[in-house]
């Protein structure tokens, strides 16, 4: 039986002080070659999305050392007019857990070329 975890994205600006409403949040498979869209959400006035259900390995995989990772991973892409876009890679989702991934968007400087409007962050895997 496939187990599930849940992901909520929460987006801020001003050093995590001000939530951003209306951010386009794309949850993607963690595949460098051909990422697929898992879900698309917009943030609410608190900067949060509705939870996204993500398939995960069984919780038993986290209890003992094994070759199987005890979590699933995905990538999160953020876009909003007037801010640098953000890509967070290797976000970890555990079975039965509602994970909140907090991210910061930085206002884009005027006269910056669109191809320079991105920030990429990679999360290191858990050592279970």
PyMOL commands that set and color helices and strands:
alter all, ss='L'
color gray80, all
select helices_A, chain A and resi 59-62+114-116
alter helices_A, ss='H'
color red, helices_A
select strands_A, chain A and resi 3-13+18-19+24-29+37-42+52-56+72-79+85-93+98-104+118-122
alter strands_A, ss='S'
color yellow, strands_A
deselect
rebuild
show_as cartoon
